[in-house]
Amino acid sequence: IVVVLTARDEKRGLEAVDKLKLESGLSDHVFFHQLDVSNPASVSSLADFIKRQFGKLDILVNNAGVLGCIVDYDGLRAAGVGKKRFKWSEIATSTYELTEECININYYGAKRMVDALIGLLQLSDSPRIVNVSSTSGKLAHFPDGWAKNVFSDAECLTEEKVDEVLKEFLKDFRQGSHGTKGWPASHSAYIVSKAALNAYTRILAAKYPTFRVNCVCPGFVKTDIVHNTGFLTPEEGAKGP
Protein backbone atom coordinates (compact mmCIF):
# COMPACT_ATOMS: atom_id res chain seq x y z
CA ILE A 1 0.00 0.00 0.00
CA VAL A 2 1.24 3.46 -0.92
CA VAL A 3 -0.03 6.24 1.36
CA VAL A 4 -0.42 9.90 0.42
CA LEU A 5 -0.29 11.79 3.70
CA THR A 6 -1.76 15.30 3.70
CA ALA A 7 -1.75 18.36 5.95
CA ARG A 8 -2.64 22.03 5.72
CA ASP A 9 0.82 22.98 6.96
CA GLU A 10 3.34 21.74 4.41
CA LYS A 11 6.29 21.99 6.81
CA ARG A 12 4.59 19.88 9.48
CA GLY A 13 3.37 17.42 6.87
CA LEU A 14 6.84 16.86 5.47
CA GLU A 15 8.22 16.44 8.99
CA ALA A 16 5.58 13.78 9.67
CA VAL A 17 6.50 11.92 6.49
CA ASP A 18 10.21 12.02 7.34
CA LYS A 19 9.45 10.65 10.81
CA LEU A 20 7.31 7.84 9.39
CA LYS A 21 9.98 6.91 6.88
CA LEU A 22 12.63 6.87 9.59
CA GLU A 23 10.58 4.75 11.98
CA SER A 24 9.04 2.35 9.45
CA GLY A 25 11.70 2.13 6.77
CA LEU A 26 8.99 2.32 4.11
CA SER A 27 10.61 5.20 2.26
CA ASP A 28 8.99 4.33 -1.08
CA HIS A 29 5.49 3.93 0.32
CA VAL A 30 4.72 7.33 1.85
CA PHE A 31 4.18 10.53 -0.12
CA PHE A 32 3.12 14.00 0.99
CA HIS A 33 0.81 16.52 -0.62
CA GLN A 34 -0.50 19.74 0.89
CA LEU A 35 -4.26 19.76 1.46
CA ASP A 36 -6.81 22.12 2.96
CA VAL A 37 -10.23 20.46 2.68
CA SER A 38 -11.96 23.82 3.16
CA ASN A 39 -10.34 25.07 -0.07
CA PRO A 40 -11.79 23.61 -3.30
CA ALA A 41 -8.64 24.53 -5.24
CA SER A 42 -6.48 22.63 -2.76
CA VAL A 43 -8.74 19.57 -3.02
CA SER A 44 -8.56 19.72 -6.83
CA SER A 45 -4.77 19.97 -6.68
CA LEU A 46 -4.58 16.77 -4.64
CA ALA A 47 -6.93 14.97 -7.02
CA ASP A 48 -4.78 16.01 -9.99
CA PHE A 49 -1.65 14.79 -8.20
CA ILE A 50 -3.17 11.37 -7.47
CA LYS A 51 -4.38 11.04 -11.05
CA ARG A 52 -0.95 11.90 -12.47
CA GLN A 53 1.05 9.84 -9.99
CA PHE A 54 -1.11 6.73 -9.58
CA GLY A 55 -3.97 6.82 -12.08
CA LYS A 56 -6.49 5.59 -9.51
CA LEU A 57 -7.29 5.58 -5.80
CA ASP A 58 -8.09 2.50 -3.71
CA ILE A 59 -8.79 3.94 -0.26
CA LEU A 60 -9.91 7.41 0.81
CA VAL A 61 -9.63 8.26 4.52
CA ASN A 62 -11.36 11.50 5.49
CA ASN A 63 -9.67 12.48 8.74
CA ALA A 64 -9.61 16.30 8.71
CA GLY A 65 -11.51 17.88 11.57
CA VAL A 66 -11.77 20.72 14.08
CA LEU A 67 -13.66 21.02 17.38
CA GLY A 68 -15.59 24.17 16.54
CA CYS A 69 -15.05 25.65 19.98
CA ILE A 70 -12.41 27.06 22.29
CA VAL A 71 -11.57 24.60 25.06
CA ASP A 72 -10.04 25.37 28.43
CA TYR A 73 -7.58 22.49 28.36
CA ASP A 74 -6.12 23.37 31.74
CA GLY A 75 -9.63 23.08 33.13
CA LEU A 76 -10.07 19.81 31.29
CA ARG A 77 -6.92 18.38 32.82
CA ALA A 78 -7.95 19.65 36.25
CA ALA A 79 -11.29 17.88 35.84
CA GLY A 80 -9.39 14.62 35.64
CA VAL A 81 -10.34 13.65 32.11
CA GLY A 82 -10.55 9.91 31.75
CA LYS A 83 -11.17 9.48 35.48
CA LYS A 84 -14.60 11.08 35.79
CA ARG A 85 -17.27 12.68 33.65
CA PHE A 86 -17.07 16.41 32.99
CA LYS A 87 -19.38 19.00 31.47
CA TRP A 88 -18.24 20.38 28.13
CA SER A 89 -20.38 23.46 28.75
CA GLU A 90 -18.08 24.38 31.64
CA ILE A 91 -14.84 24.19 29.66
CA ALA A 92 -15.81 25.07 26.07
CA THR A 93 -17.06 28.24 24.41
CA SER A 94 -17.89 28.89 20.79
CA THR A 95 -18.63 31.59 18.24
CA TYR A 96 -20.56 31.56 15.00
CA GLU A 97 -17.31 31.76 13.03
CA LEU A 98 -15.89 28.68 14.75
CA THR A 99 -19.19 26.86 14.33
CA GLU A 100 -19.36 27.62 10.62
CA GLU A 101 -15.73 26.54 10.17
CA CYS A 102 -16.43 23.26 11.97
CA ILE A 103 -19.34 22.39 9.67
CA ASN A 104 -17.33 23.45 6.62
CA ILE A 105 -14.33 21.27 7.46
CA ASN A 106 -15.81 18.27 9.27
CA TYR A 107 -18.72 17.69 6.91
CA TYR A 108 -18.35 19.65 3.70
CA GLY A 109 -14.61 18.95 3.63
CA ALA A 110 -15.33 15.23 3.45
CA LYS A 111 -17.91 15.85 0.74
CA ARG A 112 -15.43 17.87 -1.31
CA MET A 113 -12.92 15.05 -1.08
CA VAL A 114 -15.42 12.41 -2.19
CA ASP A 115 -16.70 14.55 -5.05
CA ALA A 116 -13.16 15.21 -6.27
CA LEU A 117 -11.92 11.63 -5.96
CA ILE A 118 -14.94 9.48 -6.71
CA GLY A 119 -13.88 9.01 -10.34
CA LEU A 120 -10.46 7.72 -9.29
CA LEU A 121 -12.02 5.43 -6.69
CA GLN A 122 -14.28 3.94 -9.35
CA LEU A 123 -11.16 2.79 -11.22
CA SER A 124 -10.11 0.64 -8.26
CA ASP A 125 -10.85 -3.08 -7.98
CA SER A 126 -11.71 -2.61 -4.30
CA PRO A 127 -12.69 1.01 -3.60
CA ARG A 128 -13.07 2.02 0.03
CA ILE A 129 -14.04 5.19 1.85
CA VAL A 130 -13.39 5.59 5.58
CA ASN A 131 -14.85 8.65 7.27
CA VAL A 132 -13.30 9.35 10.67
CA SER A 133 -16.23 10.36 12.82
CA SER A 134 -16.77 10.49 16.58
CA THR A 135 -18.89 8.99 19.32
CA SER A 136 -20.03 12.58 19.80
CA GLY A 137 -21.99 12.17 16.57
CA LYS A 138 -24.32 9.58 18.08
CA LEU A 139 -27.96 10.64 17.86
CA ALA A 140 -28.30 9.97 21.59
CA HIS A 141 -26.66 13.39 22.01
CA PHE A 142 -29.57 15.07 20.18
CA PRO A 143 -32.79 16.12 21.91
CA ASP A 144 -35.87 14.58 20.32
CA GLY A 145 -37.00 16.68 17.37
CA TRP A 146 -36.81 17.37 13.64
CA ALA A 147 -33.03 17.11 13.15
CA LYS A 148 -32.79 13.84 15.06
CA ASN A 149 -35.69 12.42 13.05
CA VAL A 150 -34.04 13.36 9.74
CA PHE A 151 -30.70 11.79 10.65
CA SER A 152 -32.29 8.62 12.06
CA ASP A 153 -34.43 7.90 8.98
CA ALA A 154 -31.73 5.94 7.15
CA GLU A 155 -33.93 4.83 4.25
CA CYS A 156 -34.95 8.38 3.35
CA LEU A 157 -31.62 10.15 3.88
CA THR A 158 -30.37 12.38 1.06
CA GLU A 159 -27.55 14.88 0.78
CA GLU A 160 -30.17 17.59 0.31
CA LYS A 161 -31.83 16.70 3.62
CA VAL A 162 -28.49 16.78 5.43
CA ASP A 163 -27.75 20.17 3.87
CA GLU A 164 -31.14 21.41 5.07
CA VAL A 165 -30.40 20.32 8.64
CA LEU A 166 -27.01 22.02 8.62
CA LYS A 167 -28.39 25.26 7.18
CA GLU A 168 -31.07 25.33 9.86
CA PHE A 169 -28.51 24.67 12.59
CA LEU A 170 -26.24 27.48 11.41
CA LYS A 171 -29.21 29.85 11.17
CA ASP A 172 -30.33 29.02 14.70
CA PHE A 173 -26.78 29.34 16.05
CA ARG A 174 -26.32 32.73 14.40
CA GLN A 175 -29.60 33.88 15.95
CA GLY A 176 -28.65 32.49 19.35
CA SER A 177 -31.68 30.22 19.44
CA HIS A 178 -29.97 26.86 18.95
CA GLY A 179 -30.24 26.08 22.66
CA THR A 180 -34.03 26.10 22.52
CA LYS A 181 -34.61 24.55 19.09
CA GLY A 182 -33.62 20.93 19.52
CA TRP A 183 -29.86 21.10 19.07
CA PRO A 184 -27.19 19.63 21.39
CA ALA A 185 -26.54 21.88 24.36
CA SER A 186 -22.72 21.96 24.34
CA HIS A 187 -19.98 21.74 21.64
CA SER A 188 -22.97 21.54 19.33
CA ALA A 189 -21.08 22.27 16.09
CA TYR A 190 -18.84 19.22 16.54
CA ILE A 191 -21.74 16.94 17.44
CA VAL A 192 -23.89 18.13 14.54
CA SER A 193 -21.01 17.92 12.05
CA LYS A 194 -20.19 14.34 13.04
CA ALA A 195 -23.84 13.27 13.01
CA ALA A 196 -24.04 14.72 9.50
CA LEU A 197 -20.89 12.83 8.52
CA ASN A 198 -22.42 9.59 9.81
CA ALA A 199 -25.54 10.27 7.75
CA TYR A 200 -23.43 11.04 4.68
CA THR A 201 -21.59 7.75 5.13
CA ARG A 202 -24.91 5.90 4.94
CA ILE A 203 -25.86 7.85 1.83
CA LEU A 204 -22.57 6.98 0.13
CA ALA A 205 -22.88 3.30 1.03
CA ALA A 206 -26.31 3.17 -0.60
CA LYS A 207 -25.22 5.21 -3.62
CA TYR A 208 -22.11 3.12 -4.33
CA PRO A 209 -22.98 -0.49 -3.43
CA THR A 210 -19.73 -1.83 -4.93
CA PHE A 211 -17.71 0.35 -2.52
CA ARG A 212 -16.89 -0.44 1.08
CA VAL A 213 -17.98 2.72 2.88
CA ASN A 214 -17.74 3.04 6.65
CA CYS A 215 -17.24 5.57 9.39
CA VAL A 216 -15.07 4.89 12.42
CA CYS A 217 -15.35 6.46 15.86
CA PRO A 218 -11.93 6.26 17.55
CA GLY A 219 -13.00 7.75 20.89
CA PHE A 220 -11.21 10.36 23.03
CA VAL A 221 -7.67 9.89 21.73
CA LYS A 222 -4.48 11.69 22.77
CA THR A 223 -3.95 13.77 19.62
CA ASP A 224 -3.31 17.38 18.68
CA ILE A 225 -7.01 18.22 18.25
CA VAL A 226 -7.53 17.88 22.02
CA HIS A 227 -4.02 18.95 23.09
CA ASN A 228 -3.26 15.32 24.02
CA THR A 229 -5.83 15.33 26.84
CA GLY A 230 -7.52 12.14 25.63
CA PHE A 231 -7.32 8.87 27.52
CA LEU A 232 -6.80 6.52 24.54
CA THR A 233 -3.52 6.10 22.70
CA PRO A 234 -3.51 6.55 18.91
CA GLU A 235 -2.96 2.79 18.61
CA GLU A 236 -6.05 2.09 20.71
CA GLY A 237 -8.10 4.63 18.78
CA ALA A 238 -7.06 3.08 15.47
CA LYS A 239 -8.81 -0.16 16.44
CA GLY A 240 -12.22 1.47 16.18
CA PRO A 241 -15.13 0.97 16.75
C-alpha positions, 0 to 999 in steps of 0.5 A, spaced: 500 500 500 502 506 498 499 512 502 499 519 500 499 523 507 496 530 507 496 536 511 494 544 511 501 545 513 506 543 508 512 543 513 509 539 518 506 534 513 513 533 510 516 532 517 511 527 519 513 523 512 520 524 514 518 521 521 514 515 518 519 513 513 525 513 519 521 509 523 518 504 518 523 504 513 517 504 508 521 510 504 517 508 497 510 507 500 509 514 503 508 521 499 506 527 501 501 533 498 498 539 501 491 539 502 486 544 505 479 540 505 476 547 506 479 550 499 476 547 493 482 549 489 487 545 494 482 539 493 482 539 486 490 539 486 490 533 490 486 529 485 490 532 480 496 529 483 493 522 485 491 522 477 498 523 475 502 519 480 497 513 480 492 513 475 487 511 480 485 511 488 483 504 492 482 507 499 480 514 501 480 516 509 477 523 510 480 524 517 480 532 517 476 535 523 476 541 528 472 542 534 468 548 533 469 551 539 475 554 544 476 549 550 479 550 556 484 544 556 487 546 563 480 546 566 479 539 562 486 536 565 484 539 572 477 535 571 481 529 571 479 527 564 478 519 563 477 518 570 470 522 571 465 525 567 465 532 565 461 537 562 463 540 556 459 546 557 463 548 563 470 548 559 468 550 552 465 556 548 464 557 541 462 563 536 458 563 529 465 563 526 468 557 529 461 553 528 461 555 521 468 553 520 467 546 523 461 544 519 465 546 513 471 542 514 468 536 518 462 535 513 463 539 507 470 537 507 469 530 506 464 531 501 469 535 497 474 530 497 469 524 495 466 529 489 473 530 487 476 523 488 470 518 486 472 518 479 479 515 481 475 510 486 471 507 481 477 505 477 479 501 483 478 493 484 476 494 491 474 502 492 473 504 500 471 510 503 473 511 511 470 517 514 473 518 521 467 520 525 466 520 533 462 517 538 459 525 539 456 524 533 451 519 536 444 521 535 443 519 543 446 526 544 440 530 540 434 532 543 428 529 540 426 533 534 426 534 527 433 534 526 434 527 530 428 524 526 431 526 519 438 523 521 435 517 524 431 515 517 436 511 514 432 509 508 430 516 506 436 520 507 439 524 502 444 529 501 439 535 500 436 533 507 443 533 510 444 540 507 437 542 510 439 540 517 445 544 517 443 550 514 437 550 519 442 549 525 447 554 522 441 559 522 439 558 529 446 558 532 447 565 528 440 567 531 442 564 538 436 560 538 440 553 537 439 552 545 431 552 545 430 549 538 432 541 539 440 542 538 445 539 542 446 543 548 454 543 548 460 543 543 454 543 538 457 544 532 462 538 533 456 533 534 452 536 529 457 535 524 459 528 526 452 526 526 451 529 519 458 525 517 455 519 519 448 520 515 453 522 509 456 515 510 450 511 509 448 515 503 454 513 500 454 506 502 447 506 498 449 510 492 455 506 491 454 499 493 460 496 490 464 500 494 466 499 502 464 505 505 464 506 513 465 511 518 469 509 524 469 512 531 476 512 535 474 515 541 477 520 546 484 519 543 491 523 545 492 527 539 493 534 537 485 536 536 484 535 544 491 537 546 493 530 548 488 530 553 484 524 551 485 517 555 486 513 549 492 512 545 492 513 537 494 505 537 487 504 541 483 509 537 485 506 530 482 499 532 475 502 532 469 501 533 
